[in-house]
Amino acid sequence: MLQETVMRQPSRRTFLKVSAAAGGGMLISFSLPGIADAAGGKSATLNAYVRIAPDDIVTIMAKNPEIGQGVKTMLPMLIAEELDVDWSQVRSKQADLDTDLYEGQFAGGSMATPLNWEPMRRVGAATRQMLVTAAAKTWKVSESECETASGQVHHKPSGRTLTYGALASAAAKLPVPDLNSVKLKDPKDFKIIGHSTRGVDVPAIVTGKPLFGIDTDVPGMLYAVFQKCPVFGGRVVSANLEVIKKLPGVKHAFLVGAGEKLSFMAEGAMQQNGLSSGVAIVADSWWRADKARRKLEVKWDEGPTAQQSSEGFAKQAAALGPKTPAKILRNDGDAAGALKTAAHVVEAAYSYPFIAHATLEPMNCTAHVQGDKAELWAPSQNPESGRKLVAQTLGLDEKNVLVHMTRIGGGFGRRLMNDYMVEAAYISKVAGAPVKLVWDRTDDIQHDFYRPAGWHFFKGGVDADGRVVAWQQHFVTFGSNGKFASSAGLDPRAFPAGRVPNLSYGATMMESGVPTGPLRAPGDNALAFVFQSFIDELAHAAGKDPLQFQIDLLGKSEMLPGNGAGFNTGRVRGVLEKVREISGWGKRRLPARSGLGVAVYYSHLGYTAEVVEVAVAANGFVQINKVWVACDVGSQIINPIAAENMAQGAVLDGFGAALNQKITIRNGRVVEENFDGFEPLRLSQAAPVEVHFVKTDNSPTGLGEPPLPPAIPALCNAIFAATGRRIRSLPIDPALLKAG
Amino acid sequence: MQYTLNINGKKHTVDVDADTPLLWVLRDAADLKGTKFGCGIGLCGACTVHVDGEAVHSCRMRVSSVGESAITTIEGIGATPVGAKLQKAWLEIDVPQCGYCQAGQIMTAAALLARNKAPTDAEIEGAMDGNLCRCATYLRIRDAIKQAARETLGAAAAPKGA
């Protein structure tokens, strides 16, 4: 979905340079008019990305939202490398949303690296070229005699040197070189890329400077809370507004979407990425708004889904599982027939619950709507979509909606949705003032776009030689009219399709009022658990080493379609072999009730194999002792210190989901309210994670997501190795793992 | 109600309701936004500050109960030797991902190191387990606390050895 968003963007202004890049991407907007007259003493803006001041400070615009993935450091590193400046000269500055100047201003799908790896370097190289040209003209020498280093141009034959700061004004008057033909560095000459570069915002973070959306302060700003119906899709009928309006500090209290459905409101239970019905309270402080909310008495029309529950979904799924799937996704050979003749048959039902994102910074947005204009300060992973939603909701021209991008206190996919932006804008419009809307934790946990729950019913068969000969899988999931709910689908080409001669994938969809959406490694964060656990079951049934079994199943090294963009079985094998080596797989003797588990997955263009070592206590407590990660995201790790952090965090995030997390639906609403009911991983649960990057001759790709999916099955497979108990349902229930 | 608070060694006079949590007084009345709102009920530690040197969840402390106590926030912790060492370790180890929890992490760690100069792993876990990091930067948080502890001890020991 996100890849399409990026690729479709046309150039909207004639001076933009947009052309095809190697590898199928697009080159980004570059030259700007009206900035060529930068006079001496002023900064010269060479393009939308780079500003060079006379004191040689180079300001590089960071165009993407920073959610902790390190993009505000990484994208400028790419430009700075080819610009040939020292990192100490560079200042990274967060750009506003400006789709005329920038492409792909979103954070999602681990796409920043693959989309920007080449274009950003070309921006840097072209800017460098302009500075060289300016120097050569100044000296009246040939450009080929000029070299650059550390933000200076040198003319070797005459020993002359000019700094970029001295050249910038002249360079800004030059035509922009063809981005496609500028020369890029040989990677062996990289001085910034591949060298650990600490996060540009860390000094501000550790000293408590305002950076995040929730820290926004606008003169005259009021504070808002917004109470939505606890039942998804429910609507407000009435509320004790006259009482609320008299409470201290309350400036406005009003219903949103009472009675008749407003034309701009969110459509349908599955698509609530818009304005929901509810009650808004606006006060002179957030505390007073929130306090007033506790006096709120609301009559809701809870709508048609108020009887739904997790328990009900599970019962329905259990009844559907043994039946013929409503939708056949794939049918190779004769799986039913092959199961009859297989040497070993395994039958298993797997399930996983809804889970929430629970970013630590609650949803919030500050909006100021004035007449036909709106200005927003939004911690959004997808601000362009938010701008569109705000414009549609308020009937504004998108050009009149200005979105400032703030640092974001956690994304994980939650902030690809922009419901809180629309709420803030709508409330500001009614209040006639700038408004900061802040959700509380209960709003956040109870009004998410959840990782959908799912149920998988497997039958698998292996022959006497231990080859997988049959695979039958019925996925009971959510959807409507034959269409999967968001992040609730299954790719018919998903591995091991193509490697098992008799294989069928089928799906049956249940209707639900629970909004679903992408959560870090969407789809894969759940599918890896079921696929990789079931493959491990088959390995054990066949009496084979689980890691070698995985390698054997891959077959010859080639590209296979599926799992998104298609993947290379040789690269999967490469990370499996690496993790075998670094974990000492098959070579270590472990104590009783301890074990190693392995899993591998291809996700978001990255390949990751993981081995987990666990010790399971007699009472069922799962102690994770160590994790080994082998990850192939191409030829170059752009920022090693950040990459290791990201990979470790992704693995531990997976463990948090596997060990702790479940969202329970009862009476059409979420039961959990805060971090007591829905708990992210804590420090005492964080096992050491050793990360090895396998460098291969492939263009670099992203790292935010790929290491997460295999963490969960590797953990569950380790628990099986330790206890002989198979985890087929998440979160892991220690009661099932008690000794005896 | 008017309250005069002693925050980071400076007097701040604020006019807020008596039941306002210290968190919102700091953020919205004193304009010190480094202290973060995460859960509102003391489960995540994002709002941790020091009150007379003790780590406190500021979301759970009413302004009316603060009195003349000395409040230290992330904006002021760098003035203490332990706070400065922690900030340095956080920078060198490049701890944060999103960064939202890190003020609370540093404040809890600073209270720990102030009373226990060389905490064991178990003591670090005991002190820090109330501070959630949704990005799970825990391995680096642990390393940074240990580094700061070593450097604090080293700095204290240096004059003796010299």
Interface residues (C-beta under 8 A of the other chain):
Chain A: I67 G68 Q69 G70 S196 R198 G199 D201 V202 P203 I205 V206 T207 G208 K209 P210 L211 F212 I214 D215 D217 Y223 P248 G249 S285 W286 W287 R288 K291 A358 T359 L360 E361 P362 R407 I408 G409 G410 G411 F412 V438 D440 R441 I641 A642 N645 M646 Q648 G649 L652 D653 G656 N674 F675 D676 P680 L681 R682 L683 S684 A686 P688 V689
Chain B: V16 D17 D19 T20 P21 W24 D28 A29 D31 L32 K33 G34 T35 K36 F37 G38 C39 G40 I41 L43 C44 A46 T73 I74 E75 G78 L86 Q87 W90 L91 E92 D94 V95 P96 Q97 C98 G99 Y100 C101 Q102 A103 I106 I124 E125 M128 D129 N131 L132 C133 R134 C135 A136 T137 Y138 L139 R140 I141 R142
